[in-house]
């Protein structure tokens, strides 16, 4: 069986470095908000090209805290509307509704699966105050187009960069396009911790300070709580491990792109719709997602042939029980995507023979 993602094998490559990082934290005697977190925040902000990085507990908290911080700073208020792609993972929308803001779902571009800047205008009204641009599957959204629209209408732009570590346009990386960005370091991400972890990046010092305070019980000074915050901090151990993994991220991205190019050039089955990209640097291939009308049989066929695949994501957010108030709304393209997409293995540890085997089996469907 070719596994979809073999995390044990991925992390085994860096076993000695990871063990040294663990030992360093254990021996330090300091496990929360110490030098490892500060060091990783500095390294990741430099990597993204931004002035500030704030470590948090996970990717959802990163988005929630950004929007909450904007409320505390007076830039958002209850009932404001946030434009967001309808076909995103539900976390993007949860972050909006968790802040008593209103998610306005928009059909994606049919080729990139990301926000279509050309559709934003028709959803604009006086309550529209922000755009949550999701870089789905590892491909940067049309940030130049989105920012042009946002600047014209004085809207905040937040990036959901949970799947796009290292993706860029014109050398400008994910996390450095919007007013702020939320990252996830869930173990399966391109930059994955060995547990849950996340971060906020921004060039706005006031926002960074507010996010850090809100994630620390609403406190900037110990036992002095200015806000009704939460506990959402990146811990020392995960920060140390992430510093190790960050050193190897660009090499892994190169390998992911090589595998993706092999798939794009080698898969010729007309039943399988392949991803479409404009620029190589724009996509870091967190996922290689194909679209197949007969997905159920395709999924079964690949499984029988020894290829493990995953469906990201089988149910659209507006069809989830959690958003029953949206269940009646129709988003045909979004629904089609959720009914037909399937992710092929694209782990950076796949060898060429395995990549060719996947191509041959897909072509045989």
SEMAR-754933 format. One line per 5 residues: for each residue y, x, z of N, C-alpha, C. Coordinates in steps of 0.05 Angstrom, whole numbers, plus 5000, padded with zeros to 4 digits. Example, Ala and Ser with C-alpha at 12.3 -4.5 7.8 and 13.67 -1.06 7.14 Angstrom:
4886 5264 5156 4910 5246 5156 4934 5264 5156  4955 5257 5142 4979 5273 5143 5001 5258 5157 .
***
This chain:
4976 5017 5000 5000 5000 5000 5025 5018 5000  5043 5013 4981 5069 5026 4982 5087 5009 5000  5094 5020 5023 5110 5005 5042 5139 5000 5031  5150 4977 5040 5178 4971 5032 5196 4992 5044  5192 4998 5070 5209 5017 5084 5193 5029 5106 .
5187 5055 5105 5171 5069 5125 5191 5084 5143  5201 5071 5164 5220 5083 5181 5209 5107 5196  5183 5105 5203 5171 5128 5218 5171 5153 5201  5165 5150 5175 5165 5173 5157 5193 5183 5152  5212 5165 5149 5240 5173 5144 5250 5190 5167 .
5246 5180 5191 5256 5194 5215 5240 5219 5221  5215 5220 5213 5198 5244 5218 5210 5268 5204  5224 5264 5182 5236 5287 5167 5255 5303 5185  5267 5288 5204 5288 5300 5221 5279 5301 5250  5252 5302 5254 5240 5300 5281 5252 5321 5300 .
5253 5345 5292 5262 5367 5310 5291 5363 5317  5308 5355 5298 5336 5351 5303 5340 5327 5321  5325 5306 5316 5328 5282 5333 5318 5287 5361  5297 5302 5365 5287 5308 5391 5307 5326 5406  5319 5344 5392 5339 5361 5405 5363 5344 5414 .
5371 5325 5397 5393 5307 5405 5387 5291 5429  5362 5280 5430 5353 5264 5453 5354 5282 5479  5343 5306 5476 5342 5324 5499 5370 5330 5509  5388 5334 5490 5416 5340 5498 5428 5318 5514  5423 5293 5506 5434 5270 5520 5421 5268 5548 .
5395 5270 5548 5380 5267 5574 5390 5288 5594  5393 5312 5584 5401 5334 5602 5430 5333 5610  5446 5318 5595 5475 5317 5601 5480 5301 5626  5463 5281 5632 5467 5263 5654 5489 5243 5649  5499 5241 5625 5521 5222 5618 5512 5205 5595 .
5510 5179 5599 5496 5162 5579 5512 5140 5566  5536 5136 5576 5554 5115 5564 5582 5128 5560  5593 5123 5537 5621 5131 5531 5627 5160 5538  5611 5177 5527 5615 5206 5532 5621 5222 5507  5614 5247 5507 5622 5265 5486 5606 5259 5460 .
5582 5249 5462 5566 5243 5438 5579 5221 5422  5588 5200 5436 5601 5178 5422 5627 5188 5409  5643 5203 5424 5668 5213 5413 5663 5230 5388  5643 5247 5390 5636 5265 5368 5628 5249 5343  5611 5229 5347 5602 5213 5324 5625 5198 5312 .
5642 5186 5329 5665 5171 5319 5682 5188 5302  5686 5213 5310 5703 5231 5294 5689 5238 5268  5663 5243 5269 5649 5250 5244 5648 5227 5225  5644 5203 5235 5641 5180 5217 5669 5172 5205  5690 5174 5221 5716 5168 5211 5724 5188 5189 .
5717 5214 5193 5722 5234 5173 5706 5228 5147  5681 5221 5151 5663 5214 5128 5675 5191 5112  5685 5170 5126 5696 5147 5112 5724 5151 5102  5737 5172 5112 5765 5178 5104 5785 5161 5118  5779 5152 5143 5798 5136 5158 5807 5151 5183 .
5828 5140 5196 5839 5152 5220 5824 5145 5245  5810 5122 5246 5798 5113 5271 5770 5101 5266  5752 5108 5284 5726 5096 5286 5720 5089 5315  5711 5064 5319 5704 5055 5346 5675 5046 5346  5658 5060 5361 5630 5053 5363 5626 5027 5379 .
5609 5010 5370 5603 4984 5384 5572 4981 5384  5563 4959 5396 5535 4956 5401 5519 4949 5375  5531 4936 5356 5516 4928 5332 5536 4919 5310  5526 4913 5287 5543 4906 5264 5557 4879 5268  5543 4859 5279 5555 4833 5283 5578 4836 5302 .
5574 4850 5324 5596 4854 5343 5620 4868 5330  5615 4886 5311 5637 4900 5298 5655 4879 5284  5643 4861 5269 5659 4840 5255 5672 4821 5274  5657 4812 5295 5668 4794 5315 5693 4807 5328  5690 4832 5336 5712 4845 5350 5736 4850 5333 .
5732 4855 5307 5755 4858 5289 5771 4833 5288  5758 4810 5284 5772 4785 5281 5784 4777 5308  5770 4782 5330 5781 4776 5357 5805 4793 5362  5804 4818 5354 5827 4836 5358 5852 4826 5343  5847 4816 5318 5870 4806 5303 5882 4781 5316 .
5865 4766 5330 5875 4742 5345 5892 4752 5368  5882 4771 5383 5897 4782 5406 5924 4795 5397  5924 4806 5373 5948 4819 5363 5967 4799 5349  5959 4774 5349 5976 4753 5338 5976 4750 5308  5956 4762 5295 5954 4761 5266 5936 4739 5256 .
5919 4728 5274 5902 4705 5268 5903 4686 5292  5897 4661 5286 5896 4641 5308 5874 4621 5302  5865 4606 5322 5844 4586 5319 5851 4568 5295  5831 4563 5279 5834 4545 5256 5842 4558 5230  5849 4584 5231 5856 4598 5207 5831 4601 5189 .
5835 4602 5163 5812 4603 5145 5808 4631 5135  5782 4638 5132 5774 4664 5122 5756 4660 5097  5764 4672 5075 5749 4671 5050 5725 4690 5052  5701 4681 5045 5677 4697 5049 5657 4688 5028  5641 4707 5017 5621 4699 4997 5600 4680 5009 .
5591 4660 4994 5572 4641 5004 5544 4652 5006  5538 4673 4992 5511 4684 4991 5506 4708 5009  5524 4712 5028 5520 4735 5045 5499 4730 5066  5492 4751 5081 5475 4747 5105 5491 4731 5125  5478 4715 5141 5492 4696 5159 5511 4710 5179 .
5506 4735 5186 5522 4749 5205 5552 4749 5197  5557 4752 5172 5585 4752 5163 5599 4726 5171  5585 4704 5168 5597 4678 5173 5597 4673 5203  5577 4682 5217 5576 4679 5247 5600 4692 5259  5608 4715 5249 5632 4729 5260 5657 4713 5258 .
5659 4697 5236 5682 4680 5232 5682 4657 5251  5660 4642 5252 5659 4618 5269 5659 4625 5298  5649 4649 5306 5649 4657 5334 5678 4661 5344  5697 4664 5326 5724 4667 5334 5741 4642 5330  5727 4619 5327 5741 4594 5322 5759 4595 5297 .
5750 4610 5278 5762 4611 5252 5744 4595 5233  5755 4589 5210 5740 4571 5191 5730 4588 5167  5704 4590 5163 5694 4604 5139 5697 4586 5114  5709 4597 5094 5711 4583 5068 5693 4598 5049  5671 4585 5042 5650 4598 5026 5658 4597 4996 .
5653 4619 4983 5660 4622 4955 5635 4633 4939  5630 4621 4916 5608 4630 4899 5613 4659 4891  5592 4676 4890 5595 4704 4882 5597 4708 4852  5603 4732 4845 5599 4741 4817 5569 4742 4811  5561 4731 4789 5532 4728 4783 5519 4755 4778 .
5534 4775 4771 5523 4802 4765 5522 4820 4790  5544 4821 4805 5546 4839 4827 5536 4826 4853  5535 4800 4854 5528 4785 4878 5550 4786 4900  5572 4799 4893 5595 4802 4912 5617 4782 4905  5637 4782 4922 5660 4764 4918 5672 4769 4890 .
5678 4746 4877 5691 4747 4851 5721 4743 4856  5737 4765 4852 5765 4764 4857 5779 4742 4841  5768 4736 4818 5780 4715 4801 5777 4687 4812  5760 4683 4831 5756 4656 4843 5771 4652 4869  5784 4673 4879 5798 4670 4905 5821 4651 4904 .
5836 4651 4882 5860 4635 4879 5855 4605 4884  5833 4595 4874 5828 4566 4876 5821 4557 4904  5815 4577 4922 5809 4570 4950 5833 4575 4969  5855 4583 4958 5878 4591 4974 5893 4566 4983  5901 4565 5008 5919 4545 5018 5934 4556 5042 .
5953 4541 5054 5970 4553 5075 5954 4563 5099  5929 4553 5103 5913 4562 5126 5898 4587 5120  5897 4596 5095 5883 4621 5088 5897 4645 5099  5883 4660 5116 5896 4683 5129 5881 4709 5125  5856 4708 5116 5840 4733 5114 5818 4730 5093 .
5809 4753 5084 5785 4755 5066 5765 4773 5079  5740 4764 5081 5718 4781 5090 5702 4788 5066  5706 4813 5056 5693 4823 5032 5666 4836 5040  5644 4826 5031 5618 4836 5037 5608 4855 5015  5600 4879 5022 5589 4897 5002 5558 4894 5002 .
5549 4872 4989 5522 4864 4991 5503 4883 4977  5480 4889 4989 5459 4906 4979 5466 4935 4977  5491 4942 4984 5500 4970 4982 5520 4975 4960  5529 4954 4947 5549 4957 4925 5576 4947 4935  5596 4964 4931 5623 4957 4939 5632 4932 4923 .
5645 4914 4937 5657 4891 4924 5681 4901 4907  5692 4884 4891 5715 4891 4874 5740 4894 4892  5741 4916 4907 5762 4919 4926 5790 4922 4913  5793 4936 4890 5819 4936 4878 5830 4908 4871  5812 4891 4860 5820 4864 4853 5826 4847 4878 .
5809 4850 4898 5812 4835 4923 5838 4843 4937  5843 4869 4938 5868 4878 4952 5893 4870 4937  5892 4870 4911 5915 4860 4895 5922 4831 4902  5901 4815 4904 5904 4787 4911 5914 4784 4939  5902 4799 4958 5909 4798 4986 5938 4806 4991 .
5947 4827 4978 5974 4837 4981 5994 4816 4971  5988 4804 4949 6005 4783 4937 6009 4760 4956  5988 4753 4971 5989 4729 4989 5989 4736 5018  5994 4762 5025 5997 4771 5053 5972 4764 5070  5949 4771 5060 5924 4765 5074 5912 4790 5085 .
5899 4787 5108 5883 4809 5119 5857 4813 5103  5848 4837 5100 5823 4842 5087 5805 4858 5106  5782 4846 5111 5761 4859 5128 5737 4864 5111  5726 4888 5113 5702 4895 5098 5677 4891 5116  5657 4877 5106 5631 4877 5118 5615 4899 5104 .
5616 4922 5115 5604 4946 5103 5577 4953 5115  5563 4933 5125 5538 4937 5140 5516 4950 5122  5518 4947 5096 5498 4957 5078 5508 4979 5059  5533 4988 5063 5546 5004 5042 5556 5031 5051  5544 5043 5071 5552 5069 5081 5552 5089 5058 .
5576 5100 5051 5577 5121 5031 5584 5111 5003  5584 5084 4998 5592 5074 4972 5622 5078 4968  5630 5082 4943 5658 5088 4938 5667 5078 4911  5693 5076 4907 5706 5072 4881 5728 5092 4879  5727 5108 4858 5748 5129 4855 5749 5148 4878 .
5727 5153 4891 5726 5172 4914 5734 5160 4940  5742 5134 4940 5750 5121 4965 5727 5105 4976  5718 5111 5000 5693 5101 5010 5695 5073 5023  5673 5060 5025 5671 5036 5041 5681 5041 5069  5695 5023 5081 5707 5027 5107 5735 5036 5106 .
5745 5043 5082 5772 5054 5079 5788 5037 5059  5778 5014 5052 5792 4997 5033 5808 4975 5046  5795 4960 5064 5808 4938 5077 5825 4947 5101  5836 4928 5115 5852 4934 5139 5833 4943 5162  5808 4935 5160 5788 4944 5179 5760 4938 5166 .
5740 4951 5177 5713 4947 5167 5693 4948 5190  5672 4932 5187 5650 4932 5206 5625 4944 5194  5612 4963 5208 5588 4976 5199 5565 4969 5218  5541 4967 5207 5517 4965 5223 5501 4990 5219  5488 4999 5242 5470 5022 5241 5442 5013 5249 .
5436 4988 5244 5409 4978 5248 5389 4998 5235  5366 5002 5247 5347 5023 5238 5341 5023 5208  5341 4999 5196 5334 4998 5167 5357 5004 5149  5381 5008 5159 5405 5014 5142 5403 5042 5131  5419 5048 5110 5419 5075 5099 5426 5095 5120 .
5445 5089 5137 5450 5105 5160 5441 5089 5184  5416 5094 5193 5404 5077 5213 5399 5092 5239  5405 5079 5261 5400 5090 5287 5370 5085 5294  5362 5092 5318 5335 5086 5327 5337 5064 5348  5353 5044 5341 5358 5021 5358 5382 5007 5346 .
5395 4989 5360 5418 4975 5350 5443 4992 5354  5461 4991 5335 5487 5005 5338 5505 4996 5315  5531 4999 5319 5551 4992 5299 5577 5006 5303  5596 5001 5285 5622 5014 5288 5643 4999 5272  5668 5002 5281 5691 4992 5267 5707 5015 5257 .
5716 5014 5231 5733 5035 5221 5760 5022 5212  5781 5037 5215 5808 5027 5208 5828 5049 5208  5850 5044 5194 5873 5062 5196 5895 5052 5214  5890 5029 5226 5909 5015 5244 5903 5023 5273  5921 5039 5284 5917 5049 5312 5917 5026 5332 .
5934 5007 5328 5935 4984 5347 5909 4968 5346  5899 4964 5322 5874 4949 5320 5851 4965 5333  5849 4991 5328 5828 5007 5340 5829 5006 5370  5853 5008 5381 5856 5007 5411 5847 4980 5421  5854 4958 5407 5847 4932 5416 5817 4927 5414 .
5804 4936 5393 5775 4934 5390 5761 4949 5412  5770 4973 5418 5758 4989 5439 5760 4975 5466  5783 4964 5471 5788 4950 5496 5771 4925 5499  5771 4908 5478 5755 4884 5478 5725 4889 5481  5716 4911 5470 5687 4918 5473 5680 4931 5499 .
5701 4936 5515 5697 4948 5541 5707 4929 5563  5697 4904 5562 5705 4884 5581 5734 4877 5580  5748 4883 5558 5777 4877 5557 5794 4897 5573  5783 4921 5577 5796 4940 5594 5802 4967 5580  5826 4976 5584 5833 5003 5575 5832 5023 5598 .
5838 5013 5622 5837 5028 5646 5816 5016 5664  5798 5032 5675 5776 5021 5691 5786 5003 5713  5772 4979 5714 5778 4958 5734 5804 4944 5729  5818 4949 5707 5842 4935 5700 5836 4921 5673  5833 4894 5674 5824 4879 5651 5847 4862 5639 .
5857 4871 5616 5879 4857 5603 5870 4833 5587  5844 4833 5579 5834 4813 5561 5807 4803 5571  5798 4780 5561 5772 4770 5568 5752 4782 5547  5745 4806 5552 5729 4821 5533 5699 4817 5536  5684 4834 5523 5655 4833 5524 5645 4862 5528 .
5619 4865 5532 5607 4892 5534 5594 4898 5507  5607 4915 5491 5595 4922 5465 5603 4950 5459  5586 4969 5468 5593 4997 5465 5569 5012 5451  5576 5031 5435 5556 5049 5424 5547 5068 5446  5521 5070 5451 5513 5087 5474 5509 5116 5464 .
5508 5134 5484 5508 5163 5478 5483 5171 5462  5460 5160 5468 5436 5168 5455 5437 5161 5425  5444 5136 5419 5446 5128 5391 5467 5143 5376  5489 5149 5389 5510 5165 5377 5500 5193 5369  5485 5205 5387 5474 5232 5382 5454 5231 5358 .
5438 5210 5358 5418 5207 5336 5432 5202 5309  5453 5186 5310 5468 5180 5286 5483 5205 5275  5492 5222 5292 5504 5247 5283 5484 5264 5267  5459 5263 5276 5438 5277 5261 5434 5264 5234  5431 5238 5234 5425 5223 5209 5448 5225 5189 .
5473 5225 5199 5496 5227 5182 5496 5253 5165  5486 5274 5177 5484 5300 5162 5468 5298 5137  5449 5279 5137 5430 5277 5115 5435 5253 5096  5456 5237 5103 5460 5212 5089 5465 5216 5059  5482 5235 5052 5489 5238 5023 5465 5247 5007 .
5448 5264 5018 5424 5272 5004 5406 5248 4999  5403 5231 5019 5387 5207 5016 5398 5188 4996  5425 5186 4994 5438 5169 4974 5432 5179 4946  5432 5205 4943 5425 5217 4916 5397 5209 4909  5378 5210 4927 5351 5202 4921 5349 5172 4915 .
5363 5155 4931 5363 5127 4925 5373 5121 4897  5394 5135 4889 5405 5130 4862 5386 5139 4841  5371 5161 4846 5351 5170 4826 5329 5149 4823  5320 5138 4845 5300 5117 4844 5310 5092 4829  5335 5084 4836 5347 5061 4823 5349 5065 4793 .
5358 5089 4785 5360 5095 4756 5333 5094 4742  5312 5103 4756 5285 5102 4745 5277 5073 4741  5283 5056 4761 5277 5027 4758 5293 5015 4735  5319 5020 4734 5336 5008 4714 5328 5016 4686  5318 5041 4683 5310 5051 4656 5281 5044 4650 .
5265 5041 4671 5236 5038 4666 5226 5009 4666  5239 4992 4681 5229 4964 4683 5239 4949 4658  5220 4940 4642 5226 4927 4616 5216 4898 4615  5206 4888 4637 5195 4861 4638 5218 4840 4635  5218 4824 4614 5240 4805 4610 5241 4783 4631 .
5220 4780 4647 5220 4760 4668 5236 4770 4692  5242 4796 4693 5254 4808 4716 5283 4815 4710  5302 4802 4723 5330 4808 4719 5338 4831 4738  5348 4852 4726 5355 4876 4741 5384 4876 4750  5390 4891 4771 5418 4893 4780 5436 4905 4759 .
5461 4897 4760 5481 4908 4741 5503 4922 4757  5509 4947 4750 5530 4961 4764 5550 4973 4743  5575 4976 4752 5595 4988 4735 5596 5018 4738  5596 5027 4763 5598 5055 4768 5577 5064 4788  5565 5087 4782 5544 5098 4799 5552 5101 4828 .
5577 5111 4833 5586 5116 4860 5591 5090 4876  5593 5068 4862 5599 5042 4875 5575 5031 4890  5551 5041 4884 5527 5030 4896 5511 5052 4910  5503 5047 4935 5486 5066 4949 5457 5055 4952  5452 5032 4940 5425 5022 4938 5411 5019 4965 .
5424 5006 4983 5410 4998 5008 5386 4981 5001  5390 4964 4981 5368 4948 4971 5369 4948 4940  5345 4948 4928 5343 4944 4899 5333 4916 4895  5351 4898 4887 5345 4869 4887 5342 4860 4858  5320 4848 4852 5315 4836 4825 5314 4806 4828 .
5318 4792 4806 5318 4763 4806 5295 4754 4787  5278 4737 4797 5255 4727 4782 5253 4697 4787  5251 4681 4765 5249 4652 4768 5224 4644 4783  5202 4657 4776 5176 4651 4789 5171 4671 4812  5190 4670 4832 5189 4690 4853 5163 4689 4869 .
5154 4665 4876 5130 4663 4893 5106 4677 4881  5101 4673 4855 5079 4686 4842 5084 4716 4838  5109 4723 4833 5116 4752 4830 5111 4766 4857  5120 4754 4879 5116 4765 4905 5086 4769 4911  5071 4748 4906 5042 4749 4911 5028 4771 4894 .
5036 4772 4868 5025 4792 4850 5031 4820 4860  5055 4826 4868 5062 4853 4877 5046 4859 4903  5043 4840 4920 5028 4845 4945 4999 4851 4938  4987 4836 4920 4960 4841 4912 4956 4868 4899  4977 4878 4886 4976 4904 4873 4984 4927 4891 .
4989 4921 4917 4994 4942 4936 5024 4950 4938  5042 4931 4930 5071 4937 4932 5083 4918 4953  5093 4929 4974 5105 4912 4995 5134 4906 4988  5142 4881 4988 5169 4873 4981 5180 4855 5003  5206 4850 5002 5220 4833 5022 5239 4815 5007 .
5243 4791 5018 5262 4772 5006 5288 4773 5023  5310 4782 5012 5336 4782 5025 5355 4764 5009  5358 4740 5017 5350 4725 5041 5340 4698 5031  5319 4687 5043 5307 4663 5031 5323 4638 5034  5340 4636 5054 5356 4611 5059 5386 4618 5059 .
5401 4605 5043 5430 4609 5042 5443 4600 5068  5464 4613 5077 5477 4606 5103 5484 4576 5104  5494 4565 5083 5503 4537 5084 5480 4517 5085  5455 4528 5082 5431 4511 5084 5417 4515 5111  5428 4532 5128 5416 4537 5154 5422 4514 5174 .
5404 4510 5192 5409 4489 5213 5433 4496 5229  5439 4522 5233 5462 4530 5249 5488 4520 5238  5489 4516 5211 5513 4506 5198 5507 4479 5185  5497 4461 5202 5490 4434 5192 5514 4420 5179  5538 4427 5189 5562 4414 5178 5567 4422 5148 .
5553 4443 5139 5556 4452 5112 5531 4445 5094  5511 4433 5106 5486 4429 5092 5489 4411 5067  5509 4394 5067 5513 4376 5045 5528 4389 5021  5540 4413 5026 5556 4426 5005 5538 4439 4985  5546 4439 4960 5530 4451 4939 5543 4477 4928 .
5527 4498 4928 5535 4523 4916 5512 4532 4897  5512 4522 4873 5489 4525 4855 5481 4554 4850  5501 4572 4845 5494 4600 4840 5483 4613 4865  5495 4608 4888 5486 4619 4913 5457 4610 4918  5452 4584 4914 5426 4574 4920 5405 4586 4901 .
5413 4589 4876 5395 4602 4856 5388 4630 4864  5408 4645 4873 5404 4673 4882 5384 4673 4905  5388 4656 4925 5371 4657 4949 5342 4647 4942  5339 4632 4921 5313 4622 4913 5298 4642 4895  5312 4661 4883 5300 4678 4863 5300 4708 4868 .
5315 4718 4888 5317 4747 4891 5293 4758 4908  5287 4783 4902 5266 4797 4916 5273 4827 4915  5269 4840 4937 5276 4869 4940 5251 4887 4936  5253 4906 4918 5232 4925 4913 5236 4949 4932  5215 4964 4938 5218 4988 4955 5237 5008 4942 .
5256 5019 4958 5273 5040 4947 5279 5060 4970  5259 5065 4986 5261 5084 5007 5266 5112 4996  5283 5128 5009 5288 5155 4998 5264 5174 5000  5243 5166 5014 5220 5183 5016 5198 5176 4995  5204 5156 4978 5185 5150 4957 5182 5174 4939 .
5158 5180 4931 5154 5202 4912 5154 5191 4883  5157 5208 4864 5160 5199 4836 5135 5183 4827  5112 5191 4835 5088 5177 4827 5088 5148 4837  5098 5144 4862 5100 5117 4873 5121 5100 4858  5143 5113 4851 5164 5099 4836 5153 5090 4809 .
5138 5108 4795 5127 5101 4769 5106 5079 4772  5091 5080 4794 5071 5059 4798 5084 5032 4801  5106 5031 4816 5121 5006 4820 5131 4996 4793  5142 5014 4776 5152 5006 4750 5129 4994 4733  5106 5008 4732 5083 4999 4716 5074 4971 4726 .
5072 4968 4752 5062 4942 4762 5082 4919 4757  5108 4925 4760 5128 4904 4754 5127 4897 4724  5123 4917 4707 5122 4911 4678 5097 4896 4671  5076 4897 4688 5051 4883 4683 5051 4854 4691  5073 4845 4704 5073 4817 4714 5076 4798 4690 .
***
